[in-house]
Amino acid sequence: MDIDALRSFLAFIDTGSFTRAAKQTFRTQSAISMQMKKLEQELDKCLFQREGRQLVLTHEGQQLASYARRLLSLHDEAVSSLKSNTDTQPLLIGCPDDYAETLLPHLVFLIREQLGPVQIHVTCASSVRLRQLMDKGELDAAMLTRHPDSEEGHFLMHDQGVWYGTSQTDLLHRRPLPIALFQADCKFHAAALDGLMKQEISFDLISCSSSATAQRGMVRAGLAIGAMARSSMSPDLRVLHADWLPSLPNIDIVLALASRSQSRLTAQYAKSISHAFQRNPPVIPCDSQPMDKPHGITMMKTAIKCE
């Protein structure tokens, strides 16, 4: 079987989209479709079937996926091992800014433990943007927040969104409630605003930012409470507990590889890093004592100010 066709096949499985698979493999969608037809002809099996609007794998397609991952892993390992030892090409890694201080150092340690003293160039951006950069071939891999019900990437850890503030905060008693959030494509952003509006709790959106440092700065200055993943918390901040605060979603954090990357970070290495990350995860700041519900809350008309 053609290695490139198998790579395209796995790119579709991992991204759930022929459009993204075409981008990652630098082919047109028609070329990807032709590769899939040739695979089906070679195997004399249907690999895909329609369920409503979605295209899903048949039983034979699922079997091929298992073999394809092993074949590509062995292929990439062989290519990597036969490269010159003088290869100093840096590894291009992407990471959301909110994981940069807490999770990224641990990931870099594990990568270098597997690959040796490789030079790593880091790009911080949202998970949406990092996927686009991988599709363009501008990143070899990225730590991402995985879409629900997706098999994207190599699993690293589960996490949960939390509301947080300083230990001296009295902002929970204020109306409108001052909040600082990530940009609109962050799932915590949507969950926080939707939850507050459904409960008719007025809020003032002090800032929207792609920077975790900026959001934590607003919180440390006493301007707002924030919402981010528990693993992104810093020790000087505390998780806020109030039964009226909207629940924030659980997330899966993964290490995703670009389909056409020729870096030394192969699927086999990524699998080993995934296992090591789960065996020895980074230390997450401890939870603090629950805060009581503030008294005398007055529900007001929602007021939004986004700067």
Order of alpha helices (4+ residues) and beta strands (2+ residues): alpha-alpha-alpha-beta-beta-alpha-beta-alpha-beta-alpha-beta-beta-beta-alpha-beta-alpha-beta-beta-beta-alpha
